[in-house]
Every structure is written in structure tokens, then in C-alpha cells.
Amino acid sequence: RDARLALGYQGDLLRPHHAFSRLAALGEDGERWGRLTRVGKLAYFWRRLNEAVLRDLVSLPETAKRVQALERLDYDAYAELARFIGFVPALPRGAFAELVAEKPGTRGSTGEARDWSAAEAAEFEAEVAPLAQQLGYEWRLSALRDEPRPAPSAPSLASRVRTLLGGRS
């Protein structure tokens, strides 16, 4: 395959139109990305997506941005976030609680981290560690496997993002 081309432009696909909806790294990262496990690919995109969001935050005025840690997203934070983006909060408190209680990602799951292969674990840590460390999140699987996922350590996620943005958030 040609790592410079999007998946839909690869000549050997039976149904090229199916590939246009798939995420894939291109260019210099494309060949390396193609060798990653499914866990490694997800970790790669977690990092790249969040790095892009942080870069884009720099150009926004203070009144147009907000940092919200998902592990601290309770009903009151959801309602405040909805109002911030200009919507009336649509979910009643009970429906929000039901949504939070559902297990995310049950379709097409990568399985539990404790069941990952050595290659999957190594790729996850290598891809996630640089940004997770900057944001104050644990990234070592040995610490994540059997413990609930804690909120970022002090200082707050918002202040860490401000620091990453050079004092501008």
C-alpha cells in the first residue's frame, strides 16, 4: 500500500468506497501506523486528536473555549456545558444518569486492558504517554489495569492545558 494515499485511493481494494470512512494515518506516519495493532491505532488517534484540539485552542478567544475532564462530567457540568455552547440542556437528570451508567464502546471493543497482548500494551503506552503525562493522566498499564481511572492529578486539567498553550487558554 502507498502510505501517502487515503485508504479509498489504494488500488487493491474490492470496495474502495468503504474505505473513505476509515481513519488512517498518512505520509511519514502511514507505514508505521499500518503495522500497529488495533489498540495502537486507537491510542495513536487519541493522541493526535487531542494534540490537534490543544493546538486549535490557542487561536480561540477566552470566551469561546472550555476544558472539561470527562471523568468530572456530572449532570451540573453537562448542563453548564450545554448552555456554554448555546443549547438548553435536553437530558433530564435521570436520563443523564442512565447514559452515564451504560458501558461505552461495547460494540467493536478492544477488550479489557488486562487482556491485551504485550504488543498492544507497549503500543498503547508509547502512543499515549507523551500527552497523558502533560495532562496529568496515568498512562502506565500496570497502574491502570486494576484501578478505577482517577481524575488528573493537581494542578487541574484546565491549568495544565493553559500551561501547554503557553499560558494562553
C-alpha positions as CSV (number, residue, x, y, z in Angstrom):
1,R,0.0,0.0,0.0
2,D,1.0,3.6,-0.6
3,A,1.1,5.3,2.8
4,R,0.8,8.7,1.1
5,L,-2.7,7.9,-0.2
6,A,-6.0,7.8,1.7
7,L,-7.4,4.3,2.1
8,G,-10.1,4.8,-0.6
9,Y,-7.4,5.6,-3.2
10,Q,-5.5,2.4,-2.7
11,G,-5.8,0.4,-5.9
12,D,-6.2,-3.1,-4.5
13,L,-9.4,-2.6,-2.6
14,L,-12.5,-4.6,-3.5
15,R,-14.9,-1.9,-2.4
16,P,-12.9,1.4,-2.3
17,H,-15.9,3.5,-1.2
18,H,-16.0,1.6,2.1
19,A,-12.5,2.9,3.0
20,F,-13.3,6.6,2.7
21,S,-15.0,6.5,6.2
22,R,-12.0,4.8,7.8
23,L,-9.3,6.7,9.7
24,A,-5.7,6.1,8.7
25,A,-2.5,7.9,9.2
26,L,-0.9,9.2,6.0
27,G,2.5,10.3,4.9
28,E,5.5,9.6,7.2
29,D,3.3,8.0,9.9
30,G,1.3,5.9,7.5
31,E,3.6,2.9,7.2
32,R,4.2,2.8,10.9
33,W,0.5,3.2,11.6
34,G,-0.3,0.4,9.3
35,R,1.8,-2.0,11.4
36,L,0.1,-1.0,14.7
37,T,-2.4,-3.3,16.4
38,R,-6.0,-2.1,16.8
39,V,-5.2,-0.8,20.3
40,G,-2.1,1.0,19.0
41,K,-4.1,2.7,16.2
42,L,-6.8,3.8,18.7
43,A,-4.1,5.2,21.0
44,Y,-2.4,6.9,18.1
45,F,-5.6,8.7,17.1
46,W,-6.4,9.6,20.8
47,R,-3.1,11.4,21.0
48,R,-3.3,13.1,17.6
49,L,-6.8,14.2,18.0
50,N,-6.1,15.7,21.5
51,E,-2.9,17.3,20.3
52,A,-4.9,19.0,17.4
53,V,-7.5,20.2,19.8
54,L,-4.9,21.8,22.0
55,R,-3.3,23.5,19.0
56,D,-6.6,24.8,17.9
57,L,-7.5,26.2,21.3
58,V,-4.6,28.7,21.1
59,S,-6.4,30.6,18.3
60,L,-9.8,30.9,20.1
61,P,-10.7,33.8,22.4
62,E,-11.2,33.0,26.1
63,T,-15.0,33.4,25.8
64,A,-15.1,30.6,23.1
65,K,-13.3,27.8,24.8
66,R,-13.8,25.5,27.7
67,V,-11.8,22.5,29.1
68,Q,-13.9,19.7,30.6
69,A,-12.4,16.5,32.0
70,L,-14.8,13.7,31.1
71,E,-14.3,12.0,34.5
72,R,-15.7,15.1,36.1
73,L,-18.7,15.5,33.8
74,D,-21.6,15.2,36.1
75,Y,-25.2,16.5,35.4
76,D,-24.5,20.0,36.6
77,A,-21.3,20.2,34.4
78,Y,-23.3,18.8,31.4
79,A,-26.0,21.5,31.9
80,E,-23.4,24.2,32.2
81,L,-21.5,22.9,29.1
82,A,-24.8,22.8,27.1
83,R,-25.5,26.4,28.0
84,F,-21.9,27.4,27.1
85,I,-22.4,26.1,23.6
86,G,-25.8,27.7,23.3
87,F,-28.2,24.9,23.9
88,V,-30.8,24.3,26.5
89,P,-29.8,21.1,28.3
90,A,-32.1,18.4,26.8
91,L,-31.5,15.5,29.1
92,P,-33.3,15.3,32.4
93,R,-31.2,14.3,35.3
94,G,-32.5,10.7,35.3
95,A,-31.8,10.2,31.6
96,F,-28.3,11.6,32.1
97,A,-27.6,9.1,35.0
98,E,-28.8,6.2,32.7
99,L,-26.5,7.3,29.9
100,V,-23.5,7.6,32.3
101,A,-24.3,4.1,33.7
102,E,-24.1,2.5,30.2
103,K,-20.8,0.8,29.3
104,P,-19.3,2.7,26.4
105,G,-17.8,1.0,23.4
106,T,-19.3,-2.4,23.8
107,R,-19.5,-2.9,20.1
108,G,-16.2,-3.5,18.5
109,S,-14.4,-3.3,21.8
110,T,-10.7,-3.7,22.2
111,G,-11.3,-5.8,25.3
112,E,-10.1,-5.1,28.8
113,A,-6.6,-3.7,29.1
114,R,-5.6,-6.6,31.3
115,D,-6.3,-9.0,28.4
116,W,-4.1,-7.0,25.8
117,S,-1.1,-8.7,24.3
118,A,2.4,-7.4,25.1
119,A,2.5,-5.7,21.7
120,E,-0.9,-3.9,22.3
121,A,0.2,-2.8,25.8
122,A,3.6,-1.5,24.5
123,E,1.9,0.4,21.6
124,F,-0.7,1.9,23.9
125,E,1.9,3.2,26.4
126,A,4.2,4.5,23.6
127,E,1.4,6.4,21.8
128,V,-0.4,7.8,24.9
129,A,2.4,8.5,27.3
130,P,3.7,11.9,25.9
131,L,0.4,13.7,26.0
132,A,-1.1,11.8,29.0
133,Q,2.0,12.9,31.1
134,Q,1.5,16.5,30.1
135,L,-2.2,16.4,31.0
136,G,-1.6,14.7,34.3
137,Y,-3.2,11.3,33.4
138,E,-1.8,7.9,34.3
139,W,-0.6,6.0,31.2
140,R,1.2,3.0,32.6
141,L,-1.0,-0.1,32.2
142,S,0.4,-1.6,35.3
143,A,-1.3,1.2,37.2
144,L,-4.5,1.4,35.1
145,R,-5.4,-2.3,34.8
146,D,-6.9,-2.9,38.3
147,E,-7.6,0.6,39.5
148,P,-10.5,3.0,38.7
149,R,-9.4,5.7,36.4
150,P,-8.6,8.7,38.6
151,A,-9.1,12.3,37.5
152,P,-6.0,14.1,36.5
153,S,-3.7,15.0,39.4
154,A,-3.3,18.6,40.7
155,P,-2.9,21.1,39.1
156,S,-6.2,20.9,37.4
157,L,-6.6,19.7,33.8
158,A,-7.6,23.3,32.8
159,S,-4.4,24.8,34.3
160,R,-2.3,22.0,32.6
161,V,-3.9,22.9,29.3
162,R,-3.1,26.6,29.9
163,T,0.5,25.7,30.5
164,L,0.7,23.5,27.3
165,L,-0.8,26.5,25.4
166,G,2.0,28.8,26.7
167,G,-0.2,30.5,29.3
168,R,-3.0,31.1,26.8
169,S,-6.1,29.0,27.2
